[in-house]
């Protein structure tokens, strides 16, 4: 299969006119018919495709889409209205390559795939790399999944079933089972001959794994070394022995961190007994790195996975649930205000100034919390520098509290000519700044130690601290100093 | 140079005992002496290094650090207190390889490098890839930079000066000038012989660029294709013509998006006239993808680049400036409250409930804003689906406003037995939810259209909208309906 595919690939490349490359992806960062300078599909282009589809002119749509790269076709599906997507799919059936499906947004693919009969899904899945096929099938419900698997060739089915047996988001699901592994006794010449002759190899690979008799990886050779070494050299003399092995059960976030840390292009995946079972390449990891890094912002804001293609009811459910929880913290904070109703009645200016104390606390806490969550996610913050981090945030909070507190106290004095009120405001802002800084660093670290994802849960606790204590500091101090008397 | 380096590399790999790989990076995800299960340096290990350094036992420190991977040595520097870092550097001078320097956090490296004499920096820079050398030198002040460049070999200096002539964060700074390019008339056999014989090639490369007489790239060959093709085949028949060319002036974020979109391992960089001038490989892009994706959370929170190794005064300046601006929005909001002092005096319950209206608005707006900022950053949101996005957020806001507004109105009625107050609360929450949803989506999109980074500026405007209008809706409606009469 791999060899045939390869011949096709060669023919395709050789046939493509040179000019096409320049049209599809203009080298000078210039614009093409379909892509703007930032490499996004032009609105005008999308509009023309949409019009062609709506007017039933499939051929015109086909001609428009045909020159696009699979990744751009996938983007086009996302940009179209959900109702236009099946129209496009049926207009361009023979352009709907495995690459297009693999590049497509999960939600968009799910909606499209749901409408297809099991045979068609099976046919697409057989063309995909195992990891992409798994990504497509794992979202189907159990019954549909079985129906699709039943339609597949036994060999492909076995690969997918084996991948599905690993937990979601693990290396086992991510890895490809197509890799090149050779025994340790080979020379560079043996290997080159083997690569030329074997018809069962993947088309694209970056390194060759050298395995012992038990199929345990003992080293790895980059192709550039093999190409440059004399034929007579033994592989064990060129290979790099020190390699990063990925256990099959490792979480994909962990895999991504290792690829990043050790600047890997590909890595061997081993099972519990240390046998080589697959490989992961960096192109499969890049979108995980992007997702994992970007999801902190979304999780901290309670926007779930924040995908703009997610079905609306699901999005509303996620977001409303978050707001509902946060309403609880708001009620808690407002019940603190209720405690001091009498104090406010006597000096209503307190109601005017109190949002400033909680607002500044909330903003300062968000800064600290976000930094802490990112530092934990990127493994920059460990037990070794915890204490340094806390001290650091303490100083930042002190500086902010005094600096901004003094500023507001002066402004307050100028407007209200009330020394005590200004003093209370200063004190409340200093206290709430320290509260914000320490909550912002200690709450995510504590949650992380309890194995709770700090990105998901920190905001609620931190906001509760700054709002509730913010009101309490300001109104409580005012009451204590009998400002309103 | 490349060839000598390569021989060294081979010797090193061949000499390393097999067992070492298993110690350094345990395959089963198990622990080693120095690394925990999540591949972070163990606190106990860091403590032992710190103790050795503090007690002046450089040799013990050396023995501890010696088995570590360069990336882990770089991490170790970050985890140590700033005062211990120069001690470690002098204890392990011959382990301080270019790789360690390249992997190091910018701030940590800057502090370390500042203390070194120009000759030493020049010597390190000469060992580094151009892009890493540039990263090290670009932070030095003009004078020190010149001093270092003066100490370097003319060839290396020219490469770095040429890189520094490109704008910061552009492809020109990121690219490596070591790549393999061959003329189009070659066969696979010619190329293989050339690769074997040439001594001036980089040690690691993933593809060979084929160029025409003007040095314009016309195609690219993956090494795996070359290894598998018969010697007699012409390169132009195996090469892929359709390739992604990166203009030398392209912003690194844009470069990262292309690598991601087209799943690239390496790509050719071309100058204004289309000549091949360098290549960018995915390992240089991975940390940009991670940074760019992660920075949205930090920018939205006003935490600057959020690096925990940034010098404290700089961090305080960034964070306080942000809080200062936000204090302005808080003052604006509180001046709205001041407008209604009379109303609040008559019904102090308004002061109790008003934080709930603004709190919910703020949280809802943050969700929408974060989703919008991410979608813009990842090119998911373009003019083609703007309208769909706005309608989507409108529905979400409507659902949230009615759902949570009704909930709070019922709670308010149960506690305060005041139909009008409950009705005002419901209305204010619905209005502020719509305000939040629309501000959250329109403000980042508007800023983006004005070429202002929405991640940096959205929060201030969005918060102003939800706080100011939130108070205004609630207190204004209360006044309108004369609740307090």
HADDOCK unambig.tbl for C-alpha pairs under 7 A between the chains (distance, minus, plus):
assign (segid A and resid 10 and name CA) (segid B and resid 238 and name CA) 5.72 0.50 0.50
assign (segid A and resid 13 and name CA) (segid B and resid 239 and name CA) 6.80 0.50 0.50
assign (segid A and resid 13 and name CA) (segid B and resid 240 and name CA) 5.02 0.50 0.50
assign (segid A and resid 13 and name CA) (segid B and resid 241 and name CA) 6.17 0.50 0.50
assign (segid A and resid 14 and name CA) (segid B and resid 237 and name CA) 5.37 0.50 0.50
assign (segid A and resid 14 and name CA) (segid B and resid 238 and name CA) 6.72 0.50 0.50
assign (segid A and resid 18 and name CA) (segid B and resid 241 and name CA) 6.17 0.50 0.50
assign (segid A and resid 21 and name CA) (segid B and resid 241 and name CA) 6.62 0.50 0.50
assign (segid A and resid 21 and name CA) (segid B and resid 242 and name CA) 4.46 0.50 0.50
assign (segid A and resid 21 and name CA) (segid B and resid 243 and name CA) 6.34 0.50 0.50
assign (segid A and resid 25 and name CA) (segid B and resid 244 and name CA) 6.30 0.50 0.50
assign (segid A and resid 27 and name CA) (segid B and resid 245 and name CA) 5.02 0.50 0.50
assign (segid A and resid 27 and name CA) (segid B and resid 246 and name CA) 6.33 0.50 0.50
assign (segid A and resid 27 and name CA) (segid B and resid 247 and name CA) 6.23 0.50 0.50
assign (segid A and resid 28 and name CA) (segid B and resid 247 and name CA) 5.46 0.50 0.50
assign (segid A and resid 28 and name CA) (segid B and resid 272 and name CA) 6.69 0.50 0.50
assign (segid A and resid 29 and name CA) (segid B and resid 247 and name CA) 6.17 0.50 0.50
assign (segid A and resid 40 and name CA) (segid B and resid 379 and name CA) 6.68 0.50 0.50
assign (segid A and resid 43 and name CA) (segid B and resid 383 and name CA) 5.79 0.50 0.50
assign (segid A and resid 43 and name CA) (segid B and resid 384 and name CA) 4.78 0.50 0.50
assign (segid A and resid 46 and name CA) (segid B and resid 384 and name CA) 6.71 0.50 0.50
assign (segid A and resid 71 and name CA) (segid B and resid 261 and name CA) 6.31 0.50 0.50
assign (segid A and resid 71 and name CA) (segid B and resid 262 and name CA) 6.44 0.50 0.50
assign (segid A and resid 79 and name CA) (segid B and resid 384 and name CA) 6.16 0.50 0.50
assign (segid A and resid 79 and name CA) (segid B and resid 385 and name CA) 5.67 0.50 0.50
assign (segid A and resid 192 and name CA) (segid B and resid 227 and name CA) 6.70 0.50 0.50
assign (segid A and resid 195 and name CA) (segid B and resid 227 and name CA) 6.79 0.50 0.50
assign (segid A and resid 195 and name CA) (segid B and resid 228 and name CA) 5.57 0.50 0.50
assign (segid A and resid 196 and name CA) (segid B and resid 227 and name CA) 6.81 0.50 0.50
assign (segid A and resid 196 and name CA) (segid B and resid 228 and name CA) 4.38 0.50 0.50
assign (segid A and resid 196 and name CA) (segid B and resid 229 and name CA) 6.50 0.50 0.50
assign (segid A and resid 204 and name CA) (segid B and resid 224 and name CA) 5.88 0.50 0.50
assign (segid A and resid 205 and name CA) (segid B and resid 224 and name CA) 5.93 0.50 0.50
assign (segid A and resid 206 and name CA) (segid B and resid 206 and name CA) 6.94 0.50 0.50
assign (segid A and resid 206 and name CA) (segid B and resid 224 and name CA) 6.88 0.50 0.50
assign (segid A and resid 223 and name CA) (segid B and resid 223 and name CA) 6.39 0.50 0.50
assign (segid A and resid 224 and name CA) (segid B and resid 203 and name CA) 7.00 0.50 0.50
assign (segid A and resid 224 and name CA) (segid B and resid 204 and name CA) 5.86 0.50 0.50
assign (segid A and resid 224 and name CA) (segid B and resid 205 and name CA) 5.94 0.50 0.50
assign (segid A and resid 224 and name CA) (segid B and resid 206 and name CA) 6.89 0.50 0.50
assign (segid A and resid 227 and name CA) (segid B and resid 192 and name CA) 6.68 0.50 0.50
assign (segid A and resid 227 and name CA) (segid B and resid 195 and name CA) 6.80 0.50 0.50
assign (segid A and resid 227 and name CA) (segid B and resid 196 and name CA) 6.83 0.50 0.50
assign (segid A and resid 228 and name CA) (segid B and resid 195 and name CA) 5.58 0.50 0.50
assign (segid A and resid 228 and name CA) (segid B and resid 196 and name CA) 4.42 0.50 0.50
assign (segid A and resid 229 and name CA) (segid B and resid 196 and name CA) 6.53 0.50 0.50
assign (segid A and resid 237 and name CA) (segid B and resid 14 and name CA) 5.41 0.50 0.50
assign (segid A and resid 238 and name CA) (segid B and resid 10 and name CA) 5.75 0.50 0.50
assign (segid A and resid 238 and name CA) (segid B and resid 14 and name CA) 6.81 0.50 0.50
assign (segid A and resid 239 and name CA) (segid B and resid 13 and name CA) 6.89 0.50 0.50
assign (segid A and resid 240 and name CA) (segid B and resid 13 and name CA) 5.14 0.50 0.50
assign (segid A and resid 241 and name CA) (segid B and resid 13 and name CA) 6.23 0.50 0.50
assign (segid A and resid 241 and name CA) (segid B and resid 18 and name CA) 6.16 0.50 0.50
assign (segid A and resid 241 and name CA) (segid B and resid 21 and name CA) 6.61 0.50 0.50
assign (segid A and resid 242 and name CA) (segid B and resid 21 and name CA) 4.47 0.50 0.50
assign (segid A and resid 243 and name CA) (segid B and resid 21 and name CA) 6.37 0.50 0.50
assign (segid A and resid 244 and name CA) (segid B and resid 25 and name CA) 6.33 0.50 0.50
assign (segid A and resid 245 and name CA) (segid B and resid 27 and name CA) 5.05 0.50 0.50
assign (segid A and resid 246 and name CA) (segid B and resid 27 and name CA) 6.34 0.50 0.50
assign (segid A and resid 247 and name CA) (segid B and resid 27 and name CA) 6.19 0.50 0.50
assign (segid A and resid 247 and name CA) (segid B and resid 28 and name CA) 5.46 0.50 0.50
assign (segid A and resid 247 and name CA) (segid B and resid 29 and name CA) 6.18 0.50 0.50
assign (segid A and resid 260 and name CA) (segid B and resid 286 and name CA) 6.37 0.50 0.50
assign (segid A and resid 260 and name CA) (segid B and resid 287 and name CA) 6.67 0.50 0.50
assign (segid A and resid 261 and name CA) (segid B and resid 71 and name CA) 6.34 0.50 0.50
assign (segid A and resid 262 and name CA) (segid B and resid 71 and name CA) 6.45 0.50 0.50
assign (segid A and resid 263 and name CA) (segid B and resid 283 and name CA) 5.16 0.50 0.50
assign (segid A and resid 264 and name CA) (segid B and resid 283 and name CA) 6.86 0.50 0.50
assign (segid A and resid 272 and name CA) (segid B and resid 28 and name CA) 6.65 0.50 0.50
assign (segid A and resid 283 and name CA) (segid B and resid 263 and name CA) 5.17 0.50 0.50
assign (segid A and resid 283 and name CA) (segid B and resid 264 and name CA) 6.88 0.50 0.50
assign (segid A and resid 286 and name CA) (segid B and resid 260 and name CA) 6.39 0.50 0.50
assign (segid A and resid 286 and name CA) (segid B and resid 286 and name CA) 6.79 0.50 0.50
assign (segid A and resid 287 and name CA) (segid B and resid 260 and name CA) 6.67 0.50 0.50
assign (segid A and resid 289 and name CA) (segid B and resid 290 and name CA) 5.93 0.50 0.50
assign (segid A and resid 290 and name CA) (segid B and resid 289 and name CA) 5.92 0.50 0.50
assign (segid A and resid 290 and name CA) (segid B and resid 290 and name CA) 5.70 0.50 0.50
assign (segid A and resid 290 and name CA) (segid B and resid 293 and name CA) 5.72 0.50 0.50
assign (segid A and resid 293 and name CA) (segid B and resid 290 and name CA) 5.72 0.50 0.50
assign (segid A and resid 293 and name CA) (segid B and resid 293 and name CA) 5.32 0.50 0.50
assign (segid A and resid 293 and name CA) (segid B and resid 294 and name CA) 4.59 0.50 0.50
assign (segid A and resid 294 and name CA) (segid B and resid 293 and name CA) 4.59 0.50 0.50
assign (segid A and resid 294 and name CA) (segid B and resid 294 and name CA) 5.11 0.50 0.50
assign (segid A and resid 296 and name CA) (segid B and resid 297 and name CA) 6.63 0.50 0.50
assign (segid A and resid 297 and name CA) (segid B and resid 296 and name CA) 6.64 0.50 0.50
assign (segid A and resid 297 and name CA) (segid B and resid 297 and name CA) 4.24 0.50 0.50
assign (segid A and resid 297 and name CA) (segid B and resid 370 and name CA) 6.68 0.50 0.50
assign (segid A and resid 298 and name CA) (segid B and resid 370 and name CA) 6.08 0.50 0.50
assign (segid A and resid 298 and name CA) (segid B and resid 371 and name CA) 6.62 0.50 0.50
assign (segid A and resid 301 and name CA) (segid B and resid 366 and name CA) 5.93 0.50 0.50
assign (segid A and resid 301 and name CA) (segid B and resid 367 and name CA) 5.11 0.50 0.50
assign (segid A and resid 301 and name CA) (segid B and resid 370 and name CA) 6.91 0.50 0.50
assign (segid A and resid 302 and name CA) (segid B and resid 367 and name CA) 6.11 0.50 0.50
assign (segid A and resid 303 and name CA) (segid B and resid 367 and name CA) 5.04 0.50 0.50
assign (segid A and resid 303 and name CA) (segid B and resid 371 and name CA) 6.95 0.50 0.50
assign (segid A and resid 306 and name CA) (segid B and resid 371 and name CA) 5.30 0.50 0.50
assign (segid A and resid 316 and name CA) (segid B and resid 396 and name CA) 5.66 0.50 0.50
assign (segid A and resid 320 and name CA) (segid B and resid 400 and name CA) 5.90 0.50 0.50
assign (segid A and resid 323 and name CA) (segid B and resid 360 and name CA) 6.66 0.50 0.50
assign (segid A and resid 323 and name CA) (segid B and resid 363 and name CA) 6.75 0.50 0.50
assign (segid A and resid 323 and name CA) (segid B and resid 364 and name CA) 6.89 0.50 0.50
assign (segid A and resid 324 and name CA) (segid B and resid 404 and name CA) 6.98 0.50 0.50
assign (segid A and resid 327 and name CA) (segid B and resid 360 and name CA) 6.59 0.50 0.50
assign (segid A and resid 330 and name CA) (segid B and resid 355 and name CA) 6.93 0.50 0.50
assign (segid A and resid 330 and name CA) (segid B and resid 356 and name CA) 5.40 0.50 0.50
assign (segid A and resid 330 and name CA) (segid B and resid 359 and name CA) 6.52 0.50 0.50
assign (segid A and resid 331 and name CA) (segid B and resid 356 and name CA) 6.70 0.50 0.50
assign (segid A and resid 334 and name CA) (segid B and resid 352 and name CA) 5.21 0.50 0.50
assign (segid A and resid 334 and name CA) (segid B and resid 353 and name CA) 6.28 0.50 0.50
assign (segid A and resid 334 and name CA) (segid B and resid 355 and name CA) 6.60 0.50 0.50
assign (segid A and resid 337 and name CA) (segid B and resid 352 and name CA) 5.41 0.50 0.50
assign (segid A and resid 338 and name CA) (segid B and resid 352 and name CA) 5.53 0.50 0.50
assign (segid A and resid 341 and name CA) (segid B and resid 348 and name CA) 6.35 0.50 0.50
assign (segid A and resid 345 and name CA) (segid B and resid 345 and name CA) 5.82 0.50 0.50
assign (segid A and resid 345 and name CA) (segid B and resid 348 and name CA) 6.25 0.50 0.50
assign (segid A and resid 348 and name CA) (segid B and resid 341 and name CA) 6.35 0.50 0.50
assign (segid A and resid 348 and name CA) (segid B and resid 345 and name CA) 6.23 0.50 0.50
assign (segid A and resid 351 and name CA) (segid B and resid 351 and name CA) 6.00 0.50 0.50
assign (segid A and resid 352 and name CA) (segid B and resid 334 and name CA) 5.22 0.50 0.50
assign (segid A and resid 352 and name CA) (segid B and resid 337 and name CA) 5.40 0.50 0.50
assign (segid A and resid 352 and name CA) (segid B and resid 338 and name CA) 5.52 0.50 0.50
assign (segid A and resid 353 and name CA) (segid B and resid 334 and name CA) 6.28 0.50 0.50
assign (segid A and resid 355 and name CA) (segid B and resid 330 and name CA) 6.92 0.50 0.50
assign (segid A and resid 355 and name CA) (segid B and resid 334 and name CA) 6.58 0.50 0.50
assign (segid A and resid 356 and name CA) (segid B and resid 330 and name CA) 5.39 0.50 0.50
assign (segid A and resid 356 and name CA) (segid B and resid 331 and name CA) 6.69 0.50 0.50
assign (segid A and resid 359 and name CA) (segid B and resid 330 and name CA) 6.51 0.50 0.50
assign (segid A and resid 360 and name CA) (segid B and resid 323 and name CA) 6.66 0.50 0.50
assign (segid A and resid 360 and name CA) (segid B and resid 327 and name CA) 6.58 0.50 0.50
assign (segid A and resid 363 and name CA) (segid B and resid 323 and name CA) 6.75 0.50 0.50
assign (segid A and resid 364 and name CA) (segid B and resid 323 and name CA) 6.88 0.50 0.50
assign (segid A and resid 366 and name CA) (segid B and resid 301 and name CA) 5.93 0.50 0.50
assign (segid A and resid 367 and name CA) (segid B and resid 301 and name CA) 5.11 0.50 0.50
assign (segid A and resid 367 and name CA) (segid B and resid 302 and name CA) 6.12 0.50 0.50
assign (segid A and resid 367 and name CA) (segid B and resid 303 and name CA) 5.04 0.50 0.50
assign (segid A and resid 370 and name CA) (segid B and resid 297 and name CA) 6.67 0.50 0.50
assign (segid A and resid 370 and name CA) (segid B and resid 298 and name CA) 6.07 0.50 0.50
assign (segid A and resid 370 and name CA) (segid B and resid 301 and name CA) 6.91 0.50 0.50
assign (segid A and resid 371 and name CA) (segid B and resid 298 and name CA) 6.62 0.50 0.50
assign (segid A and resid 371 and name CA) (segid B and resid 303 and name CA) 6.95 0.50 0.50
assign (segid A and resid 371 and name CA) (segid B and resid 306 and name CA) 5.29 0.50 0.50
assign (segid A and resid 379 and name CA) (segid B and resid 40 and name CA) 6.71 0.50 0.50
assign (segid A and resid 383 and name CA) (segid B and resid 43 and name CA) 5.80 0.50 0.50
assign (segid A and resid 384 and name CA) (segid B and resid 43 and name CA) 4.80 0.50 0.50
assign (segid A and resid 384 and name CA) (segid B and resid 46 and name CA) 6.75 0.50 0.50
assign (segid A and resid 384 and name CA) (segid B and resid 79 and name CA) 6.14 0.50 0.50
assign (segid A and resid 385 and name CA) (segid B and resid 79 and name CA) 5.68 0.50 0.50
assign (segid A and resid 396 and name CA) (segid B and resid 316 and name CA) 5.66 0.50 0.50
assign (segid A and resid 400 and name CA) (segid B and resid 320 and name CA) 5.90 0.50 0.50
assign (segid A and resid 404 and name CA) (segid B and resid 324 and name CA) 6.98 0.50 0.50
